[in-house]
């Protein structure tokens, strides 16, 4: 169970990213206490966390100002995560203990394969694929033998599309059978890359594992660039919609 300040930070973070609070808007402790109906202590702790994440900046006096990350900054963070995951794949391939983790990756690949074979790309299928994708990627990060790789990924995981296992879905996939087939093809292609990464790690081919993971991670950058070409006004909130992420709920 999360502490009240961690949960509060998540609520404020979502409101910033979704545009409830605007760029450079001033946030005072008193105002936030009123909005979220909590005391000053959890607000103060939540603000310190968000300041470390660079979503707010200390302003003049006792308040803070809002900083909304740009799409370009999200792209930069995705590139960083891609390099970290590539390193993790290489390290896991070299690990003496990789065998015990491989079954988790194999089951994740099979789950995504089943999703593709169902020929149904609705919300339930997307959630199933995302859950399996998270297992695949988190297994590599956890089994690479270098705790700082996962730790560094965690530092940017609060940003849209930066959580481990995040996937990108074109929102038009449900509009026609052609779009759905295109979405399923992308899912199949990504999972084919998973299979190559899995086999390289299993065989201890560190160079192959690292190279394919780098290519696999760069796919998200390509997709975001595609969405930018479709919509010049693409926002961070749009990226959340493209990622298929559901709004957070609290207090349940």
KAJOQUI-V518353 format. One record per residue. RES is the residue in one letter. PHI is phi in whole degrees, -180 to 180 (NA if undefined). PSI is psi in radians with two decimals (* if undefined). OMEGA is omega in whole degrees, -180 to 180 (none if undefined). Layout:
res:RES phi:PHI psi:PSI omega:OMEGA
res:RES phi:PHI psi:PSI omega:OMEGA
This chain:
res:X phi:NA psi:2.29 omega:-177
res:X phi:-76 psi:2.62 omega:175
res:X phi:-71 psi:2.81 omega:-176
res:X phi:-63 psi:-0.61 omega:-180
res:X phi:-72 psi:-0.61 omega:177
res:X phi:-67 psi:-0.75 omega:178
res:X phi:-65 psi:-0.70 omega:179
res:X phi:-64 psi:-0.72 omega:177
res:X phi:-60 psi:-0.69 omega:179
res:X phi:-64 psi:-0.67 omega:179
res:X phi:-67 psi:-0.81 omega:-180
res:X phi:-66 psi:-0.71 omega:179
res:X phi:-58 psi:-0.83 omega:-180
res:X phi:-63 psi:-0.71 omega:-180
res:X phi:-65 psi:-0.61 omega:177
res:X phi:-66 psi:-0.87 omega:-176
res:X phi:-66 psi:-0.60 omega:-179
res:X phi:-85 psi:0.01 omega:173
res:X phi:90 psi:0.15 omega:177
res:X phi:-63 psi:-0.72 omega:173
res:X phi:-105 psi:2.34 omega:-174
res:X phi:-92 psi:2.81 omega:176
res:X phi:-53 psi:2.28 omega:178
res:X phi:70 psi:0.11 omega:176
res:X phi:-68 psi:2.47 omega:-178
res:X phi:-85 psi:2.33 omega:177
res:X phi:-119 psi:2.06 omega:176
res:X phi:-105 psi:2.70 omega:178
res:X phi:-59 psi:-0.75 omega:-178
res:X phi:-62 psi:-0.75 omega:-179
res:X phi:-65 psi:-0.75 omega:-179
res:X phi:-68 psi:-0.60 omega:175
res:X phi:-58 psi:-0.70 omega:-179
res:X phi:-71 psi:-0.75 omega:-178
res:X phi:-65 psi:-0.80 omega:-173
res:X phi:-100 psi:0.03 omega:175
res:X phi:55 psi:0.89 omega:177
res:X phi:-136 psi:2.98 omega:180
res:X phi:-81 psi:3.05 omega:-177
res:X phi:-69 psi:-0.58 omega:-175
res:X phi:-60 psi:-0.93 omega:178
res:X phi:-64 psi:-0.57 omega:177
res:X phi:-62 psi:-0.80 omega:-179
res:X phi:-62 psi:-0.75 omega:180
res:X phi:-68 psi:-0.69 omega:179
res:X phi:-64 psi:-0.71 omega:-180
res:X phi:-66 psi:-0.65 omega:178
res:X phi:-64 psi:-0.68 omega:178
res:X phi:-65 psi:-0.79 omega:-179
res:X phi:-68 psi:-0.52 omega:176
res:X phi:-67 psi:-0.68 omega:177
res:X phi:-65 psi:-0.54 omega:179
res:X phi:-82 psi:-0.08 omega:178
res:X phi:69 psi:0.41 omega:175
res:X phi:-88 psi:-0.29 omega:172
res:X phi:-137 psi:2.75 omega:179
res:X phi:-131 psi:2.47 omega:-180
res:X phi:-67 psi:2.18 omega:-180
res:X phi:-97 psi:-2.90 omega:177
res:X phi:-72 psi:2.50 omega:-178
res:X phi:78 psi:-2.45 omega:-173
res:X phi:-101 psi:-0.03 omega:-174
res:X phi:-97 psi:-3.11 omega:178
res:X phi:-127 psi:2.78 omega:173
res:X phi:-118 psi:2.60 omega:-176
res:X phi:-80 psi:2.40 omega:172
res:X phi:-125 psi:1.99 omega:-180
res:X phi:-95 psi:2.12 omega:-180
res:X phi:-63 psi:2.56 omega:179
res:X phi:-90 psi:2.90 omega:177
res:X phi:-61 psi:-0.68 omega:-180
res:X phi:-64 psi:-0.68 omega:178
res:X phi:-67 psi:-0.63 omega:175
res:X phi:-63 psi:-0.74 omega:178
res:X phi:-60 psi:-0.74 omega:179
res:X phi:-62 psi:-0.72 omega:180
res:X phi:-67 psi:-0.66 omega:177
res:X phi:-62 psi:-0.69 omega:178
res:X phi:-64 psi:-0.70 omega:178
res:X phi:-62 psi:-0.82 omega:180
res:X phi:-62 psi:-0.65 omega:179
res:X phi:-61 psi:-0.73 omega:178
res:X phi:-66 psi:-0.67 omega:179
res:X phi:-66 psi:-0.73 omega:180
res:X phi:-69 psi:-0.57 omega:177
res:X phi:-65 psi:-0.74 omega:176
res:X phi:-61 psi:-0.74 omega:-180
res:X phi:-62 psi:-0.71 omega:179
res:X phi:-64 psi:-0.72 omega:178
res:X phi:-64 psi:-0.77 omega:-179
res:X phi:-67 psi:-0.66 omega:179
res:X phi:-65 psi:-0.69 omega:179
res:X phi:-61 psi:-0.50 omega:-179
res:X phi:-90 psi:-0.13 omega:-175
res:X phi:-76 psi:2.48 omega:177
res:X phi:-77 psi:-0.23 omega:-174
res:X phi:-108 psi:0.23 omega:-174
res:X phi:-66 psi:-0.50 omega:-173
res:X phi:-58 psi:-0.63 omega:-177
res:X phi:-71 psi:-0.31 omega:-179
res:X phi:-99 psi:-0.31 omega:-176
res:X phi:-60 psi:-0.65 omega:179
res:X phi:-58 psi:-0.61 omega:179
res:X phi:-63 psi:-0.72 omega:179
res:X phi:-67 psi:-0.71 omega:-179
res:X phi:-63 psi:-0.73 omega:179
res:X phi:-66 psi:-0.64 omega:178
res:X phi:-64 psi:-0.75 omega:178
res:X phi:-62 psi:-0.76 omega:-180
res:X phi:-65 psi:-0.67 omega:179
res:X phi:-63 psi:-0.77 omega:179
res:X phi:-67 psi:-0.66 omega:176
res:X phi:-59 psi:-0.74 omega:179
res:X phi:-63 psi:-0.67 omega:178
res:X phi:-62 psi:-0.74 omega:179
res:X phi:-66 psi:-0.73 omega:-178
res:X phi:-68 psi:-0.39 omega:179
res:X phi:-70 psi:-0.31 omega:-180
res:X phi:56 psi:0.56 omega:178
res:X phi:-130 psi:2.08 omega:-175
res:X phi:-116 psi:0.72 omega:178
res:X phi:-80 psi:-3.03 omega:-176
res:X phi:-62 psi:-0.68 omega:-179
res:X phi:-64 psi:-0.71 omega:179
res:X phi:-66 psi:-0.69 omega:179
res:X phi:-64 psi:-0.74 omega:180
res:X phi:-64 psi:-0.69 omega:179
res:X phi:-64 psi:-0.76 omega:179
res:X phi:-66 psi:-0.72 omega:180
res:X phi:-63 psi:-0.73 omega:-180
res:X phi:-63 psi:-0.75 omega:179
res:X phi:-68 psi:-0.68 omega:179
res:X phi:-63 psi:-0.67 omega:178
res:X phi:-63 psi:-0.74 omega:178
res:X phi:-61 psi:-0.80 omega:-178
res:X phi:-59 psi:-0.90 omega:-175
res:X phi:-73 psi:-0.69 omega:-180
res:X phi:-68 psi:-0.55 omega:177
res:X phi:-62 psi:-0.75 omega:179
res:X phi:-65 psi:-0.77 omega:-180
res:X phi:-64 psi:-0.70 omega:-177
res:X phi:-77 psi:-0.43 omega:-175
res:X phi:-103 psi:0.10 omega:-175
res:X phi:-78 psi:-0.29 omega:177
res:X phi:87 psi:0.05 omega:178
res:X phi:-125 psi:1.80 omega:-175
res:X phi:-65 psi:-0.40 omega:-177
res:X phi:-73 psi:-0.38 omega:177
res:X phi:-66 psi:-0.92 omega:178
res:X phi:-65 psi:-0.68 omega:179
res:X phi:-59 psi:-0.77 omega:-179
res:X phi:-68 psi:-0.68 omega:175
res:X phi:-60 psi:-0.68 omega:-180
res:X phi:-62 psi:-0.54 omega:-177
res:X phi:-67 psi:-0.37 omega:179
res:X phi:-116 psi:0.12 omega:-174
res:X phi:-70 psi:-0.25 omega:180
res:X phi:-76 psi:-0.27 omega:-179
res:X phi:-80 psi:2.62 omega:178
res:X phi:-56 psi:2.36 omega:179
res:X phi:72 psi:0.13 omega:-177
res:X phi:-108 psi:-0.10 omega:174
res:X phi:-67 psi:2.58 omega:-179
res:X phi:-59 psi:2.26 omega:178
res:X phi:86 psi:0.13 omega:178
res:X phi:-59 psi:2.50 omega:178
res:X phi:-127 psi:2.82 omega:-179
res:X phi:-117 psi:2.25 omega:178
res:X phi:-127 psi:2.27 omega:174
res:X phi:-69 psi:2.24 omega:-176
res:X phi:-66 psi:-0.20 omega:-179
res:X phi:-86 psi:0.01 omega:-175
res:X phi:-63 psi:-0.41 omega:-179
res:X phi:-94 psi:0.05 omega:-175
res:X phi:-87 psi:-0.43 omega:179
res:X phi:-158 psi:2.84 omega:179
res:X phi:-65 psi:-0.59 omega:179
res:X phi:-65 psi:-0.76 omega:179
res:X phi:-66 psi:-0.64 omega:178
res:X phi:-66 psi:-0.73 omega:178
res:X phi:-63 psi:-0.64 omega:178
res:X phi:-66 psi:-0.71 omega:178
res:X phi:-64 psi:-0.73 omega:178
res:X phi:-66 psi:-0.63 omega:178
res:X phi:-64 psi:-0.74 omega:178
res:X phi:-63 psi:-0.68 omega:178
res:X phi:-65 psi:-0.71 omega:178
res:X phi:-64 psi:-0.73 omega:180
res:X phi:-64 psi:-0.79 omega:179
res:X phi:-62 psi:-0.66 omega:-180
res:X phi:-74 psi:-0.50 omega:173
res:X phi:-63 psi:-0.65 omega:175
res:X phi:-67 psi:-0.66 omega:174
res:X phi:-56 psi:-0.77 omega:-178
res:X phi:-63 psi:-0.71 omega:179
res:X phi:-65 psi:-0.75 omega:178
res:X phi:-62 psi:-0.77 omega:179
res:X phi:-58 psi:-0.85 omega:-178
res:X phi:-65 psi:-0.65 omega:179
res:X phi:-66 psi:-0.74 omega:178
res:X phi:-65 psi:-0.75 omega:-179
res:X phi:-60 psi:-0.69 omega:-178
res:X phi:-84 psi:-0.12 omega:-178
res:X phi:78 psi:0.35 omega:180
res:X phi:-87 psi:1.52 omega:-174
res:X phi:-65 psi:-0.66 omega:-179
res:X phi:-66 psi:-0.78 omega:179
res:X phi:-66 psi:-0.75 omega:180
res:X phi:-62 psi:-0.78 omega:-179
res:X phi:-67 psi:-0.78 omega:-178
res:X phi:-65 psi:-0.76 omega:-179
res:X phi:-70 psi:-0.63 omega:177
res:X phi:-66 psi:-0.64 omega:177
res:X phi:-64 psi:-0.77 omega:178
res:X phi:-64 psi:-0.75 omega:-179
res:X phi:-62 psi:-0.77 omega:-179
res:X phi:-67 psi:-0.57 omega:-178
res:X phi:-70 psi:-0.29 omega:180
res:X phi:-59 psi:-0.67 omega:-180
res:X phi:-64 psi:-0.66 omega:177
res:X phi:-61 psi:-0.76 omega:179
res:X phi:-61 psi:-0.74 omega:-179
res:X phi:-65 psi:-0.75 omega:180
res:X phi:-63 psi:-0.71 omega:177
res:X phi:-62 psi:-0.66 omega:177
res:X phi:-63 psi:-0.77 omega:179
res:X phi:-64 psi:-0.61 omega:178
res:X phi:-64 psi:-0.69 omega:179
res:X phi:-67 psi:-0.55 omega:178
res:X phi:-74 psi:-0.60 omega:-173
res:X phi:-139 psi:1.83 omega:-178
res:X phi:-64 psi:-0.37 omega:-178
res:X phi:-98 psi:0.38 omega:-179
res:X phi:-53 psi:2.25 omega:-179
res:X phi:-116 psi:2.98 omega:177
res:X phi:-64 psi:-0.63 omega:176
res:X phi:-61 psi:-0.64 omega:177
res:X phi:-63 psi:-0.67 omega:179
res:X phi:-62 psi:-0.63 omega:178
res:X phi:-63 psi:-0.72 omega:178
res:X phi:-66 psi:-0.73 omega:178
res:X phi:-65 psi:-0.54 omega:-178
res:X phi:-77 psi:-0.19 omega:-179
res:X phi:78 psi:0.14 omega:-179
res:X phi:-70 psi:2.48 omega:178
res:X phi:-95 psi:2.61 omega:178
res:X phi:-58 psi:2.54 omega:179
res:X phi:-74 psi:2.59 omega:174
res:X phi:-123 psi:2.64 omega:-174
res:X phi:-134 psi:2.79 omega:175
res:X phi:72 psi:0.35 omega:-180
res:X phi:-100 psi:* omega:none
